[in-house]
Amino acid sequence: MHVTLICCPFKTSFGWYASSLKAAIEKRTGHKVQWVASNCGCGTPMAQARRFQVPREQYDYFEMLIPGDVAKQTWERPLRLAARVVFTYLKARRYARLSRDAEVVHFHQILNAYGAKTLFHWLNQPSTATRIVTVHELDRYQLEDPKRNRAYNRADGIIVHCEDMKQQLVQLNVPEDKIHIVLHGTDLPVPSPGNGREGIVFYGGHYLTHGKGVETAFKAMRIIKQRMGTNAPKLTIHGQYGMDLKEEAVQLAESIGVANDTMWLDDIPEEDALRLYQHSQVCVLPFTASFAGLAASLAAACELPVVATRKAGLPDHLGDAGVWIEENNPEQLASKTMELLSDSRLSQEIGSRLRKRAEEHLSWERIADRTLQVYEQSMKKKTAAAPSLGWGRRERAIVEGHGDS
C-alpha cells in the first residue's frame, strides 16, 4: 500500500504525531510512507525557525508565500485576503500533485496551510486515491458558514481523536458513517521509579488562553500555595503557543499572584516532554474546550496521575483512570491535586492504571493498526462505489492497488 501523509513537518505536536504514525505504519506494513509538507504560517517558534521533525531530505517539502492578515492601511486588507485565497489554492494543488502516485493520501487538518480552506481546495482536486482526513482542529472559516463543510463529502474517510469532535462534525452535517475515532498515540517509555517526582505540569496546546482553563489552573495554584506554604510545588507549562499568548498568560499569573510559582518551557521536543511527565507528580488539565489527548496520552504512558475535566477528549483517553473535576472550579482542582501530592499510594495506583490503558489502547502500534483499518475500510467503499461513479477499468485498478499508479 502506497501511503502519503500531508501534515506539518516541524517539531510541533502535529509533526510529532505525523512522524510517530508514519514510523508505526512503516513498521506494520513494511512499506515506506511519503510525507508531503510545506511552510504553514502559524508563527510558532519551531515553524519560524524551520526546525524539522525529521531530516528535510525525507520530505517532499516546498516553500510558498503566505500573505499576512495584518494590513497597515485599510485598503490593503482585502488585497491580502484575496492573495491568501490564491496561495491557499495553489498550495492545495501542489499537495495534490506531489501525492498523485499514492493509493491512500492522509491529510492532517490543522490550521493555516493545513486548515479548512486548503483542505477543501485539496478535496476538489481530481484524484483516484483513497483520501483520508484527520481533523485535529476546526477553524473559523468552516464554522462561520457550516455549508462549506459539505466538502468533507469528497473524503473517503474522516478520523477524529474523540467523541466530542465526532459530534461537532455531525452537527456540521458531515456524514456520520464516514467518521472514525482513532485516539491520540504515545510512545511508551520504560517505567521510571516513583521517587524523584516533583511539580505539577500543564499543557497549553496551540492557544494557551482559549479553552485550556489556564486561569482555573492559576487560581488553584494560589489555593495550593496558601495551604501548603513553602512546600507548594511549581507549575510547569508547555505547548506550541506563541509569545503573545504567553505574555497574556504571564500577566494573568501575575494578577493572580502565582507568577513566581510558574515555570515556562514553551514549545519543547517530544523527548523533553516525556522526561517532564516522567518526573512530575501531577498533570492538571482543566480544559473547557479544544483537545487534550496528547497530554493525556503522555501522562498515561508516564504513569502520571491526571486531574481533569470531562472535556477535550480527556474521557476518551483516560478511561476510568482520570481524577475528574467540574469546569472552572479552582477549589476542586486544588483539592484533588493536593490529595494526590500527599498520597503516594493513591498516585501510584492511578498511575499504574493509566500505564495499563496506554499499553492497551494508546501505543503507536495500536494507533497504526486502527488507522490502517480505516484505510482498508475506506478503500473497499471507494472501490465498490467506482462503477456508479463511471470509472473505467484503469481507475478502479489504481484504487484497488493493482494498476500503474
N, C-alpha and C positions, 0 to 999 in steps of 0.2 A: 504494500500500500504506500503510495507516494503522498505524504502529508506535508502541507505548508502551513506554518503559523505566521500570522500578521499581528505583530504586537510591539510594544515599547521595547527598545533594545538596551535601555540604560539601567544602571544599578538602582532601580526603584522597586517597590513591592511588585509591580506588574512585570518588570523584567525578570525578577526573581521567580515569579510564578511561571512565566513562559519557559525560562531555561530549565527549571525543575521538571515541568511537564514534558518538555522536549526530550530530556535525558531519560525519563522514565518510559516514554513511548518507544524511543530507540532501543532501550534495553528489552522491552517486551516484544517488539516486532522484528528487531534485527535490521531495520531499515533506517537510513538517515532521514532526518526531518529538516526541511528547508525553513529558514527564518527570514522573512521579508520585513524590512523596517525602514523608518525614516526619522528625521528630527520631528519633534512633536509640538513644540511651542508652549509647553506647560510652565516653563520658567523655574523649575526646581533646580537646585544646585547640581545634582547629578546629570540632568539633561543639558544644562547650560555648559557644563564642563566636558560634555561628551564622554562620560565615564561608562563605557560599555560593560554589559553583564558578562559577555564572552568576548574573545578577541574579534576585532572588527572584521577581519577577513572571513569569519564564519557566518556573516550575514550577507544577504542581498540587500545592501543598505544604500540609500540615496538621500541627499540633502535637497530641500526645496524651500524657497522663500515662504515665510508665514507672516503676512502683514499684521501689524498690531491693531488692537481695538482703540487704543488711546490716540486721540487726534488733538493737535494744538489748536486748530481752527475748526469751527462748527462745520464748515463746508467739506472738510477733509473726511469726516466720519463716514458718510455714505460711500465715498470712493474706497475707503479702506475696507468696509464691509463687502463691497462688490468684489474687490480684489481677493478677499478671503474666500468668497464663494468660488471664484475661478480657480484659485490654487487648491482648494479642497477637492474640486472636481478632478483637476489634473493629478493630484496625489492618489485619488481613488483609482484612476485609470492606470497609473504606474503600478500600484499594488496588484491590480488585475493582470497586467502584462507580465510582471515578474513571477506570478504564481500560475501562469497559464498551463503548465505541464502537470499540475498536481491532480490527483484523484479526489483528495479532500483538502479544502482550504478552510482554515480555522482562524477567524478574525476575532481579536480580543478588543471589545468595545470599552474604551476608557473615556478620555476627553480629548479636545483639540484635534490633532491629526488622526486620532483614533476614535473620535466622537461620532455622534449620530449622523451629522451631515456627511462626513467622509464614508461612514458605513453604508448609508442609504445610496449614495452615489456608486459605491462599490457593488452593492447588490443589484444595481441597474445595469451593470456591465454584463454582456453575454458570457456565459460560461457553461461548460459541460461538467465541471467539478461539483462534487457534493459540498455545499457551503454551510459551515457551522459558525455560529456566533456565540461567544461567551460575553454576556452582559455583566461587566464589572461595575459600571456606573452609568446612570442615566444623566442626561444633560438638559439644560434649559430649552434648547431648540426643540426637542421632541416632546417636552412636557407642555410647552406653550401652545402647541397645536397637535392634539392627540391623533388627528387623522394622518399625520406624517408617519406614524408607526405602522401603517399598512405595508410599508416597505419590508418589514420583517417577514411578510408572507413569502418573499422570494428566497428566504433562507430555508435550508432543508432541515435544520435542527438548531435549537437555541439552548444554550447552557446557562444556568444561573447557579449561585452558590447557596441559596437559602430559599425557604418557602416565602418569606416576605417579598423578595424580588420577583418570584414567580407570580404572586398575586398582583403586584404592581403592573407587570406586563399584561396579565389577563385583563385588568381594568383598562389598559390601553388598547384592548381589542387584538392582542396578539393571540393566535390560535393556541389553546392550552395543550393540544396534543403534540405540539412541536417543542414544548418546553421541558427540559430535563434538569433535575437538580443534581449537581456534582459538587461536593464540598470542597473547600479550600484545603490543599495539601500542605504537608510539612515534612521536613527532614526529621529523623529520629536519632538524636544524639545519644551517645552512651550515657545511661543514667549516672548522675553525679551524687555524691553524698549529700545528705540533707543539711549537714553542718556547714557553716560558712556563708549561708544565705543572709542577705540583708537588703532592706529597702523595698519600696513599692514602685512598680512600673506601670506606665500609662501609655497607650498607643494613640497618637493623634491623627494618623492617616494623612489624607490629602488636604482636607480643610479642617484644621485644628479647632477652630471656634464654631463649627457648624455641625450640630448633631452628635458631638462626641461627649458631651457632658463635662467639659473641662472646668466649667465654673463649679459644678457639683463636686468634682474631684478636689478643687482648691478649698472649698468650704469644708469638705470632710477632713482635709489635711489640717485645717485650722482647729477643728474639734480634737483631732488626734494629738496635735501639739499641746493644746490646753490640758488634756487629760494625762498625757504621757511625759510631758516636760522634756527634759534633756534626753530621754530615751526614745523620743519620737523619731521614726525613720525618715529618710529623704524620699521625695517623689521624683522619679526619673521619667522624662518624657521623650519619646522618639516618634518619627513619622516623616512623610515626604512633603510637609507644609513648607511654604516659602517664608522669607524673613518678615514680610509684612504681617502675616498671621501670627508669627511667633512674637513680634513686638506687641501686637494687640493682646496676646495671651499673657505676656510678661507684665504688661500694665495691669491686667486683671489680677494676676497673682500678687502684685504689689498692693493693690487696693484692698485685697482680702487679707493680706498680712502673711503670705507664705512664700514670698519671692526668695528668701534666703534658705528655704527648705525645699527648693525645686532645682533640679539639675536638668539641663537641656542637652540631649545627644543629637537632636535633629535627625537628619537622614543618614542612617548607618547601614553598612553592608549586612547581608544575612548572617554571616558568621559572627559578627559582633552582636547582632540581635539575639542569636542563640545563646551566646555567653551571658548576655544581660539577663535573659529569662532563666537560665540555669542557676544564676547566683542571686536572684531576687526572692523575697519572701512571699509577696502577694502581687497579683496583677489586678488592677481595677479598671473596669470598662463600663462606666455609667452612660453608655450611648443612648440617645433618643432617636437616632436615625442613622443613615449611612450604612457601613458594613464593617464588621469587626472580626471576620472569620480568620484573617491572617494572624492577628494577635491571639485569638482563642486557640487556634491550632498550634502555634508556637508554645503557648503556655501548657497545653495538654502534653505535648511532646517532651517538655522540660519538667513535668511533674509540679507545675506551679499553680497553686490554687487561684481561682478567678472569682472576684466579686463583680457581678454584672447585672444589667437589666435584661429582660426577656425581649430584646430588640436586636436589630442589625445582624441577624443570622447567628446570634450567640446560642440560642437553644439548639439550633441545628448542629452546631459544632461541639458544644459542651455536653449535650445529652442530659443525663441525670446527675452529672458531677459538678454543675455550676452552683455557686452560692448566690442566690438571687435576691435582688433588691428592687424597690419601686423606682420609677424615673424621678429625677430632680429631687432626690431625698438624701442630702448630705449626712444627716444624722444616722440614717440607716446604713449608709456606705461606711461611715466611720466606725459604727458599732461592729459590723460584720468583719471589717478589716482588722480591728483590734482583737477580735476574738481569734482570728487566725494567727495573728502575730504572737499571741500569748499562749496558744495551744499547739505545740509542735506535733503532738499525736494526731490531732484533727487535721492539721495541714498535710501531714504525710499520708493520711488515709485518703483525703481528697486528691492529693497529687498522684497517688497510685491508681486511683480510678480513672483519672484523666489520661495517664500514660497508657493504660489498657485501651481506652477509647481511641487514642491516637494510633496505636498499633493496629487496631481492628478496622478503623474507618478513615483515618486521615493521612496515612503514609502516601508518598507519591506513587508507589506501586499500585495501591488501591485506586488512587485518583486516575492514574493512567488506564487501568482496566475499565473503570466506569466510562471514561472519555472515549475509549476505543469502542465500547458497546454503543455509545451514541453515534459514533461514526458509522458503524456497521448497520445499525437500525435505519439511519437516515439514508445511507446508500441504497439499501433494499427498497425503501419507499420511493426514492428518486427513480430507481431502475424500473419499478413497477409502474410508475406514472409516465415513463418515457413514451410509450406508444400513443397515449392520449394527448401528449404534447406535440406529436407529429415528428418525432426524431427519427432519423434514419438509422440503419444498422451500425454505421461507424460511430455515431454519437452514443448509442446505447452501449457499444463495446467499450468505449472510453470510460463511461461511468462504471461499468462492471469491472474495469481493470484489465480487460483483455485486448484492448486496442492500442493503437500507436498514439498515445497522448503526447 
